Amino acid sequence: MYHDPVMLSECIGGLDIRPDGVYVDVTFGGGGHSRAILERLTTGHLYAFDQDEDAAANAFDDERFTFIPQNFKYFKNFIQLYQGGAKVDGVIADLGVSSHQFDTPEKGFSTRFDGPLDMRMSQLTPNDAATVVNTYDQADLTRIFRLYGEMQQPQLVAADIVVARANEPIETTEQLKAAVQRRLPRGKENKVLAQLFQALRIEVNQELEALTAFLGQCPDVLKPGGRLVVMSYHSLEDRLVKNFMKTGNADGKEEKDFYGNLITPYHIITRKPIVPSDEEIERNGRARSAKLRIAERR
């Protein structure tokens, strides 16, 4: 299985699909969400983005479908190019890493396998995780572990990495795990390693910058009444999504009109995020941390 889409029916329901509408799946992956969208289209069209070269193999041979092998931070430019400036009826994003990426050892995303310290979503990304681990100074490592991994003792983990790499370059996931071994509290080893790997992955792929760019472009691409459906897997992503949907900006800074009404591009459909059922979490462990938010363009 390339990827078992999380909360599939909730996502598709959130898009409120019209058979003749135009939709964009900016995180195509294995095509699970895209397939479900296409099944509901007649004369409509679906555009799908994915920067991972492996995802292109899953593209559909369907005249109603266009695959665009790009990072979603460029999605406004490409949609305007293909649509001739016309706006779309819905956009969906399933953030984070696909099961396929986690389960491919040579990509280096998973703490479960030994593999090269890569972690690039696209091979066109200039720096891999080994570059970050071996060339960032201790202060910069501390910063990304604190910001992106939300780690308890980022400075100690960074210090251990700097000491270890002085002996030999850290080039594999097992070498990285060995370097920070003494910073893994008993019973919480997996949690701390997951935080460390998450921090490196976000830095390598500039994920929060790309997400901020994407969310900032959505109001210009969605037509009035169009839906934005976003599923996130950690608090850093979810906070950005929540802020953009509520206020139209990354900081959640509220602007009000003369009458004191909040100026925002969206009507929020989900006051609280939708989370997966216990049954889904049991069937698909990756769903555990998922939060789904839905908004409608004013």
N, C-alpha and C positions, 0 to 999 in steps of 0.2 A: 504493500500500500504506500503510495507516494505521500499521501497526507489525508487524514480523516478530518474533513472540515468540521469545526466546532460550531455548535448551535446553528446548524444549517437552516432549519425551518424558521428560526427566529430572525436570522439575517435576511432570508429571502422575503419573509413577511414584512420586515422593516423597510425593504426597498419599495413595497407597494407597486409591483411591476405592472406596467401597461404593455400589452402584446405588441404595440407599434412603437414603443419607446426606445430611447437610446441610453445604454448603461455602460458604466466603466468599472471593471474589476482591477484595482491597481496592484493587487498581490495575487497573481494568477496561480503560481505554484503548481499543484497537481490538477488544477482546473475544477475542483469540487464545487465551489460557489458558482463559477462560470457556467458549468454544465447545467446547474439548476436554473440559472437565469435564462439560458438559451432555450430550455424546455418550455419556458413560458412566453417566448417571443414568437410572433408570426412575421410581420414585416419590419420589426424592430432590428436594432443592431447592438452588438456588444463589442467593446474594446477592452483588451486585457494587457496589463503591463507586468513585466517581471524582469529584473536585472540578472537573475541567476540563469546562466547558460543552460543548465539542465532542464529548466522549466519549458524551454522552447520545444522540446520533444513531445510535450503534452498538448501542444496547440491543436485546435480542432480544424478539420477541413470542412468549413461551412461558410457560405457566402455572407451569412449574417454576423461573422466573427472576424475581428482583426487583432492579431497579436503584435504587440509593440515591445521589443526587447530593451527596455529602458528602466532606470530608476524612477519611481513615481514622483520624485521632486520635479521632474520635467513634464508632468502630465498635462498641465494647462497648454503648453506650447504645442504638444502633439495632438491634443484633442481639437484645438483651434485649427491646426493644419488639416486634419482629416475631416472635420465638421464644417470647415469654411466659416468658422465663427459662430455657428449655431450651438445652443446650449443643450445639456443632457438632462435626462429624467432621474438619474440616480448614480451614486458612486459608492462602492463598497471597498473597504480595506480590512484585511485580516493580518494584523501586524505580527512581528516576531519572526521566529524561525520555524520552517516546516519540518514535519517528521522526517522527510527525506534528507534534509540538511543535517538534522541531528544524528541520523542513522548512517551517515556516510563518513567513516573515520578520517578520510583524507581531507575533509573540510575543516576538521579540528574544532567543531562547535561543542562536542559532547565531552563531559567528564568521564563517560563510561569506557571510552576507547582510547588507545594510544594512537596518536596521529600527529601530523605536522601542525605547528601553531600557525594556522592560516586564518580561519574565521571570516574570510571575505565572502560576502553575498555574491559579488561579481569579481571575476578574475581581472577586470579592468581597474579595480580599486588599487591605488598605488601602494599602500602599506598594509602588510598582514600583521597578525598578532605578534609574531616573533619580532618584527621591527619595533613595535611598541614596547614589548617586554625588555628588549636588549638595548634600546637607544634612548628611551625617555628617562629623564633624571628622576631622582627619588620624589621630588616635590610634585612633578607632573603625574607620576604613577599614583601617589597618594590622592591627588585631586580626582582622577578618574575613578579610583576605587571607592572614594567617598561619594562622589556625585552619581555615578552610573551603577555602582554595585550596592550602594547604601550599606557599606560594610562598617562593622563596629570599630575595628582597629586598622584602618587602611594604612597608616604610617608604618606599622610593624610589618605588615605583609609586603609593602613596598621595599622596606629596608632588607628583608630576607631575600627578595628577588635581586636586589642590587648586589648583595654579598655573593649569591649563588652564581650570577652571570659573570662575576669577576674571575671565577675559576674556569668556566666554559660557557659558551653561548647556550641559552635556553631555547631549544628549537622544536621540542615536542610537548604534547600535553602532559605526558608522564613526567618529564623533566620539570615542568612548571609545578605540578602537584607535589613533587618531591621537594622543591625549593621552599614551599610554604607549609610543609607538613606539620611543623610544630605550632602553627597558628590555627590548626583545625581542632576546635573543641570536641571532645569525645561525645558522640551522639549527634553532632551538628556538622560533621565533616562535609556531607553532601550539600548542605545549605550554604556553607561558606564558599565552597568550590563553585557552586552555581552562581553566587554573587560575583566572584572573581571573573569567571568566564563571561558572564553577562556584561560586566564593565568593559572588558577587553573588546567584546563583539560590538558593543555600542560605539566605542571609540574608533575601531577599525572602519566601520561602515558609516560613521557619522549619522547614526540612525535618528537621533533627536533633531538634528538640523534638517534632515530630509523630511521627517514627519512635520516639522514646523512649516517648511516650505510648501508641502502638499496641502496641509490644512488651510494655509493662507490663500491658496489658489482656488479652493473649492467654491467659495461664493461667486467667483467670476465664471465658473464653468457650469454650475447648476442653474436650471431655469426655476422660476418661482413655482413652489410646490414640489420641486425635486427633492429627493431624499439623500442624506448622507448617513451611511451605516459604517461604524468603525468598531472593530473588536481589538482590544489591547490585552497584554499579558503581564504588565507590571505597572507599578504606580506612576513611574515617570511618564510613560506613554499616556496612561489614563488621565493624568492631570492635564496634559496638553490638550487632549481631545475634549475634556470637560470644559476647559477654559475657552477654547475656540468656539464650541457650540453655544456656550452661554454668552460670551462677550465679543466674539470675532477676533480675539487676539490671544497670543501665547501666555500672557501674564494674568489673564482674567481681569484686566483693568476695565471697570465699568464706565461707559460714557452714556449720559442721559440727555434727552432732548429738553426743549423749553418747558415741557409739562412734567418733567421728571420720569419719563418713560425710558427704559433701558434701550439703547440703540444696539441692535444685534442683527446679523443676517439671518438668524434661524429662529424657528419655533421648535422648542425641544419636545420630542415625543416621549423620551424616557427620562423622567425626573430622577430616577435612580437607575444605575446600570442594570441590565439584565445579566444574570449569572446562570451557568449551566445547572441542570438538575443533578441530583445525586446519582441517578441511573447513568447519565452521560459521563459523569466523572469516573464512575466505576468502569465504564466501557472504554473510556479514552482519558487516561491520566493527564494528558496535556491540557485538557479542558479546565483543570482545577482552578487556575488563576485567571481565567478569561472573564472580561467585562465588556459588555456590548452596549454601545450608546447610539441613539438614532435621533437625527434632527431633520427638520424640513425647511427648505429655503423660503424665506418670506417673500 
